Amino acid sequence: VVLRVVIDARTLSGRKSGIGNTLEALLRQMVPMAEGFRFLLLRHPDAKGPLIEHERAEELVFPGETKSPSTVFALGLGHRFAEWDLFHSPADIVPLGLGCPWVVTVHDLMWIEAPELASAFLPVRLVNGLWYRANFGRAIRGARRVIAISEATARAIGRVYPTEADKVRVVHHGFDPSRHDRSRGGPRDGLDAWLPPGVRYSLIVGQGSPYKNHPRMIRAFVAAMGTRSDHKLVLVRRFSRVDSEMTELLSRPEVQRLVVTIPHVTDEVLFTLYAHAQMLLFASLYEGFGLPAVEAMGFGLPVLASTAEAVREVTEDAALHADPYSHDDLVAKIRSLDSDAALRARLVEAGLRRAREFSWERAARAPLDVYREAAGRR
C-alpha cells in the first residue's frame, strides 16, 4: 500500500534560508529512494518549478511563508489533505484544520527557552514569543512524531514538553561533499571587490540575530589582531535585524579598518569565501544544529566553535571550542588558530572527517522510517 505524504516545501523560494537549503537537499535524495511512497510538495508561487522531477512527486502551489499566519489559518482551510496519510511540516509549525495526521520537524526552541537571543527588538520578541509558544506547543502536542535535528533539540523538547519526549526522533542534517568542496570555490581574485589582493581573512556567516553572537566575535577578532592589517574579518550577514549594538560597533574606526560586511551572497561567492578563508568564527550562543560549521569543515576550513550544546554535538573534537560569553577566551582561541599551523592542520583533517559523517543518504532514509512509524506501517 502506497503511503501518501504532503510536505510543505515552500521554504524553497527566492532567497532560501538554511531550512530551505537543507530541505532541497533532503528532497533530492529522499524522493528517488522512497519506494512505496507518493509525495505532494507544496510550492511557493515564487519558486522555480518543478521542485523535483520524479514520478513519485506532484506539486500544489500555495502562497505564504511556512511560519506565517497564512500557513496556520489559511492552508488547512483551503486544503485539508484528508485523502493523504500524513502531512510533514519541516519548519516547526502546522496548519489548523488539517484532515490528516502530521509529523513536524523542530529545529530549536530558542523562541521559548531564550527569546532574548532570537531578537534584540523587544516588540518583535514579545509578539513572536507568543506566536511561537502557541504554535510550537500545538504542533508538537498534536504530532504523531516529532523530528528533532539534533540531540540538543530533542533534550530541549523534553525540557519544555516532557510528556511529548517519547515521540521525538533525532535526524541530523546531511552534508554533500560534492557540493561543499574547496574545488567549488572560485579564484581568490573573485573577492577583490571586497578584499584587497593578498590580504588574509577569516569568516563569519549567519543572520543578524543576537544568538549568532556577532558583536562578541568582532570585538574579540579586533583585539586579537591588535595593530595588524594583514588579516581581515569578513562578516556575511544574510538577514539584517534591528540591532543598535551592531550598528554602533561597525561604525568604530578600529572595526571598520578590519571588518568587511557583505550582505546576502550567491552560493558561488559563499563557496569562494569558504575556499580561501583562514578560519570560520562560529561562537553562537544557541543553535539547533550549526550547519555553517559543518559546511566550513567540509571545505577544509578550521572552525572556532562555541561550547553551546548543539554546536559541541555537531563539531565534536573537529573544532577549537571557546566560551562564547568570554572575551578573553575568544581572543586567545582566535590567536591560537591564527598562529598555530599544526593546530590548523589537525582541525582541517578532523573537520573533513567529521563533515563526511553527516550523510544525506542516512538523513533521507530516516524520515521515511518516521513516516512509516507515524502512519502505523511498521
C-alpha positions as CSV (number, residue, x, y, z in Angstrom):
1,V,0.0,0.0,0.0
2,V,1.4,3.4,-1.0
3,L,2.0,5.8,1.8
4,R,0.9,9.3,0.7
5,V,2.7,12.3,2.3
6,V,2.3,16.0,1.9
7,I,5.5,18.0,2.5
8,D,5.4,21.8,2.9
9,A,8.3,22.8,0.7
10,R,7.6,26.5,0.5
11,T,10.9,27.4,2.0
12,L,12.4,26.6,-1.4
13,S,11.7,30.1,-2.8
14,G,13.6,33.2,-3.6
15,R,16.4,33.8,-1.0
16,K,16.5,30.4,0.6
17,S,17.2,30.1,4.3
18,G,19.2,27.3,6.0
19,I,15.9,25.3,6.3
20,G,15.3,25.8,2.6
21,N,18.8,24.6,1.6
22,T,18.6,21.5,3.8
23,L,15.0,20.7,2.6
24,E,16.1,21.0,-1.0
25,A,19.0,18.5,-0.4
26,L,16.7,16.2,1.5
27,L,14.1,16.0,-1.2
28,R,16.7,15.5,-3.9
29,Q,18.0,12.5,-2.0
30,M,14.8,11.1,-0.4
31,V,12.2,11.1,-3.2
32,P,14.2,8.8,-5.6
33,M,14.8,6.2,-2.8
34,A,11.2,6.3,-1.4
35,E,9.7,3.1,-2.8
36,G,6.1,2.7,-1.6
37,F,5.6,6.5,-1.1
38,R,3.9,9.2,-3.0
39,F,4.5,12.9,-2.2
40,L,2.6,16.1,-2.6
41,L,5.0,19.1,-2.4
42,L,3.6,22.5,-1.5
43,R,5.4,25.0,-3.7
44,H,5.7,28.8,-3.1
45,P,4.5,30.8,-6.1
46,D,7.9,32.5,-6.3
47,A,9.8,29.1,-6.5
48,K,11.1,27.9,-9.8
49,G,9.2,24.7,-10.5
50,P,9.1,21.8,-10.5
51,L,11.0,21.5,-7.2
52,I,11.9,17.9,-8.2
53,E,11.1,16.0,-11.3
54,H,10.1,12.4,-10.3
55,E,7.1,10.2,-10.8
56,R,6.6,9.9,-7.1
57,A,6.1,13.7,-6.6
58,E,3.4,16.1,-7.6
59,E,3.1,19.8,-6.6
60,L,0.5,22.2,-5.3
61,V,1.2,25.9,-5.4
62,F,0.2,27.8,-2.2
63,P,1.2,31.4,-1.2
64,G,2.7,32.4,2.1
65,E,5.7,31.7,4.2
66,T,5.9,28.4,6.1
67,K,5.9,30.1,9.6
68,S,3.3,32.8,8.7
69,P,-0.3,33.3,9.8
70,S,-1.4,32.2,6.3
71,T,0.1,28.8,7.0
72,V,-1.7,28.5,10.3
73,F,-5.1,30.0,9.3
74,A,-5.5,29.6,5.5
75,L,-3.6,26.5,4.4
76,G,-5.7,24.0,6.3
77,L,-9.0,25.8,5.4
78,G,-8.1,25.7,1.7
79,H,-6.7,22.2,1.6
80,R,-7.4,19.8,4.4
81,F,-5.4,16.9,2.7
82,A,-7.9,14.4,4.1
83,E,-7.1,12.0,1.3
84,W,-3.4,11.9,2.3
85,D,-1.9,9.8,5.0
86,L,0.4,12.3,6.6
87,F,1.4,16.0,6.5
88,H,5.0,16.9,7.2
89,S,6.0,20.4,8.2
90,P,9.8,20.7,8.0
91,A,9.6,24.1,9.7
92,D,8.1,23.9,13.2
93,I,4.5,25.0,12.5
94,V,1.5,23.2,11.2
95,P,-1.8,24.5,9.8
96,L,-5.1,24.5,11.7
97,G,-7.8,22.3,10.2
98,L,-5.7,19.5,8.8
99,G,-7.7,16.4,7.8
100,C,-4.7,14.0,8.3
101,P,-2.1,13.3,11.0
102,W,1.1,15.2,10.9
103,V,4.9,15.0,11.5
104,V,6.7,18.2,12.4
105,T,10.4,18.9,12.3
106,V,11.6,21.1,15.2
107,H,14.9,23.0,14.7
108,D,15.2,24.6,18.1
109,L,13.1,26.1,20.9
110,M,15.0,29.4,21.2
111,W,11.9,31.5,21.0
112,I,10.6,29.7,24.1
113,E,13.8,29.0,26.0
114,A,15.8,32.1,25.2
115,P,13.7,34.7,23.3
116,E,16.3,37.4,24.1
117,L,18.7,35.6,21.8
118,A,16.2,35.4,19.0
119,S,15.7,39.2,18.6
120,A,17.2,42.3,20.0
121,F,14.0,44.3,19.4
122,L,11.6,44.0,22.3
123,P,8.2,44.3,20.4
124,V,9.3,41.6,18.0
125,R,10.4,39.4,20.9
126,L,7.1,39.8,22.7
127,V,4.9,39.2,19.6
128,N,6.9,36.4,18.1
129,G,7.4,34.8,21.5
130,L,3.6,34.5,22.0
131,W,3.2,33.3,18.4
132,Y,5.8,30.6,18.5
133,R,4.9,29.4,22.1
134,A,1.3,28.8,21.0
135,N,2.1,27.2,17.6
136,F,5.1,25.1,18.7
137,G,3.1,23.7,21.5
138,R,0.1,22.8,19.3
139,A,2.4,21.3,16.6
140,I,4.4,19.2,19.0
141,R,1.5,18.0,21.2
142,G,-0.7,17.1,18.2
143,A,2.0,15.4,16.1
144,R,2.2,11.6,15.6
145,R,6.0,12.0,15.6
146,V,8.4,14.9,16.0
147,I,11.7,15.1,14.2
148,A,14.5,16.9,16.1
149,I,17.5,18.0,14.1
150,S,19.9,17.3,17.0
151,E,20.1,15.6,20.3
152,A,20.3,19.1,21.8
153,T,16.9,20.0,20.3
154,A,15.5,16.7,21.5
155,R,16.6,17.5,25.0
156,A,15.0,21.0,24.7
157,I,11.7,19.4,23.7
158,G,12.0,17.1,26.7
159,R,12.5,20.1,29.0
160,V,9.6,22.2,27.6
161,Y,7.2,19.4,26.7
162,P,8.2,16.4,28.8
163,T,5.0,14.5,28.1
164,E,5.9,14.5,24.3
165,A,9.5,13.3,24.6
166,D,8.8,9.7,23.7
167,K,7.5,10.7,20.2
168,V,10.8,12.6,19.3
169,R,13.2,11.1,16.7
170,V,16.6,12.7,16.1
171,V,17.5,13.1,12.4
172,H,20.7,15.1,11.8
173,H,21.1,17.1,8.6
174,G,23.2,15.7,5.9
175,F,26.3,17.0,4.2
176,D,27.1,16.8,0.5
177,P,30.8,16.6,0.0
178,S,30.5,17.1,-3.8
179,R,28.7,20.4,-3.3
180,H,30.7,21.7,-0.3
181,D,34.2,21.2,-1.5
182,R,37.2,23.5,-1.9
183,S,37.2,22.9,-5.6
184,R,33.7,24.5,-5.9
185,G,35.2,27.9,-4.8
186,G,36.2,30.3,-7.5
187,P,39.6,32.0,-7.7
188,R,40.7,34.4,-4.9
189,D,40.5,37.4,-7.3
190,G,36.8,36.9,-7.4
191,L,36.7,38.5,-4.0
192,D,38.8,41.6,-5.0
193,A,35.7,43.8,-4.9
194,W,35.6,43.3,-1.1
195,L,39.1,42.4,-0.2
196,P,42.5,43.7,-1.4
197,P,44.5,41.0,-3.2
198,G,46.8,39.1,-0.9
199,V,45.0,40.0,2.3
200,R,44.1,37.1,4.5
201,Y,40.7,36.9,6.1
202,S,38.6,35.0,8.5
203,L,34.9,34.5,8.1
204,I,31.6,34.8,10.0
205,V,28.4,33.6,8.2
206,G,24.9,33.9,9.6
207,Q,21.8,36.0,10.1
208,G,21.9,39.1,12.3
209,S,20.1,37.7,15.4
210,P,21.7,38.0,18.8
211,Y,22.2,34.3,19.2
212,K,24.8,34.4,16.5
213,N,27.0,36.4,18.8
214,H,28.5,38.6,16.1
215,P,29.4,41.6,18.4
216,R,31.5,39.5,20.7
217,M,33.3,37.7,17.9
218,I,34.0,41.0,16.1
219,R,35.4,42.6,19.3
220,A,37.5,39.5,20.0
221,F,38.9,39.5,16.5
222,V,39.8,43.2,16.6
223,A,41.5,42.7,19.9
224,A,43.3,39.6,18.7
225,M,44.7,41.4,15.6
226,G,45.8,44.5,17.5
227,T,47.5,46.9,15.1
228,R,47.9,44.4,12.3
229,S,46.2,45.0,9.0
230,D,47.2,41.8,7.1
231,H,44.2,39.8,8.3
232,K,40.7,41.0,8.0
233,L,37.3,39.6,9.1
234,V,34.5,39.1,6.5
235,L,31.0,39.2,8.0
236,V,28.3,37.7,5.8
237,R,25.1,38.8,7.3
238,R,22.3,37.1,5.3
239,F,19.4,38.8,7.1
240,S,19.9,42.1,9.0
241,R,17.8,42.7,12.1
242,V,17.2,45.7,14.3
243,D,20.5,45.7,16.3
244,S,21.7,49.0,17.6
245,E,24.7,47.3,19.3
246,M,26.0,46.0,16.0
247,T,25.3,49.3,14.2
248,E,27.4,51.2,16.8
249,L,30.1,48.6,16.7
250,L,30.5,48.6,13.0
251,S,30.8,52.4,13.0
252,R,34.0,52.4,15.1
253,P,37.2,53.2,13.2
254,E,39.2,50.2,14.6
255,V,36.4,47.9,13.5
256,Q,36.0,49.5,10.0
257,R,39.7,49.0,9.5
258,L,39.5,45.2,9.9
259,V,35.9,44.2,9.3
260,V,34.3,43.8,5.8
261,T,30.5,43.4,5.8
262,I,28.9,41.7,2.9
263,P,25.1,41.2,2.5
264,H,23.4,38.1,1.1
265,V,25.7,36.4,-1.4
266,T,25.2,33.7,-4.0
267,D,26.3,30.2,-3.3
268,E,29.2,30.7,-5.7
269,V,30.5,33.7,-3.8
270,L,29.9,31.9,-0.4
271,F,31.9,28.9,-1.7
272,T,34.7,31.1,-2.8
273,L,34.8,32.8,0.6
274,Y,34.9,29.4,2.3
275,A,37.6,28.2,0.0
276,H,40.1,31.0,0.7
277,A,39.4,31.8,4.3
278,Q,41.8,31.2,7.3
279,M,39.1,30.2,9.7
280,L,35.4,30.3,10.4
281,L,34.3,32.0,13.7
282,F,31.1,30.2,14.9
283,A,30.8,31.1,18.5
284,S,27.0,31.0,18.6
285,L,25.1,31.3,22.0
286,Y,22.4,28.9,20.8
287,E,21.9,26.7,17.8
288,G,19.6,23.9,16.8
289,F,22.3,22.3,14.7
290,G,25.1,24.5,13.3
291,L,25.2,23.9,9.6
292,P,27.8,26.6,8.7
293,A,30.3,24.8,10.9
294,V,29.7,21.5,9.0
295,E,30.0,23.3,5.7
296,A,33.2,25.0,6.7
297,M,34.7,21.7,7.9
298,G,33.8,20.2,4.6
299,F,35.7,22.9,2.8
300,G,38.8,22.1,4.9
301,L,38.4,25.3,7.0
302,P,39.4,25.3,10.7
303,V,36.5,26.3,12.9
304,L,36.4,28.2,16.1
305,A,33.2,27.0,17.7
306,S,31.3,27.8,20.8
307,T,30.5,25.5,23.7
308,A,26.8,25.7,23.0
309,E,25.1,22.3,23.3
310,A,24.2,21.7,19.7
311,V,27.5,23.2,18.4
312,R,29.5,20.8,20.5
313,E,27.4,17.9,19.4
314,V,27.9,18.7,15.7
315,T,31.6,19.6,15.8
316,E,32.9,17.2,18.5
317,D,36.7,17.3,18.5
318,A,36.9,18.7,15.0
319,A,36.8,22.3,16.1
320,L,38.5,24.6,18.6
321,H,35.9,25.5,21.3
322,A,35.7,28.7,23.2
323,D,33.3,30.1,25.8
324,P,31.1,32.3,23.7
325,Y,30.5,34.7,26.6
326,S,34.2,35.1,27.4
327,H,36.1,37.9,25.5
328,D,39.4,36.7,26.8
329,D,38.8,33.1,25.7
330,L,37.6,34.1,22.3
331,V,40.7,36.3,21.8
332,A,43.1,33.6,22.9
333,K,41.5,31.0,20.7
334,I,41.5,33.3,17.6
335,R,45.2,34.0,18.2
336,S,45.9,30.2,18.5
337,L,44.2,29.4,15.3
338,D,45.9,32.3,13.5
339,S,49.4,31.4,14.7
340,D,49.5,27.6,15.2
341,A,49.9,25.9,11.8
342,A,49.9,22.4,13.4
343,L,46.6,23.1,15.2
344,R,45.0,24.3,11.9
345,A,46.2,21.2,10.1
346,R,44.8,18.9,12.8
347,L,41.5,20.7,12.7
348,V,41.3,20.6,8.9
349,E,41.8,16.8,8.9
350,A,39.4,16.2,11.8
351,G,36.9,18.6,10.2
352,L,36.9,16.9,6.8
353,R,36.4,13.5,8.6
354,R,33.6,14.8,10.8
355,A,31.7,16.5,7.9
356,R,31.6,13.3,6.0
357,E,29.9,11.6,8.9
358,F,26.7,13.6,8.1
359,S,25.4,11.5,5.2
360,W,22.5,12.8,3.2
361,E,21.6,9.2,2.3
362,R,21.2,8.4,6.1
363,A,19.4,11.8,6.7
364,A,17.0,10.9,3.8
365,R,16.2,7.4,4.9
366,A,15.5,8.3,8.5
367,P,12.3,10.5,7.7
368,L,10.9,7.6,5.7
369,D,11.1,5.4,8.7
370,V,9.5,8.2,10.8
371,Y,6.7,8.4,8.2
372,R,6.1,4.7,8.4
373,E,6.1,4.8,12.2
374,A,3.7,7.8,12.3
375,A,1.3,6.1,9.9
376,G,1.4,2.8,11.7
377,R,3.1,1.0,8.8
378,R,5.9,-0.6,10.9
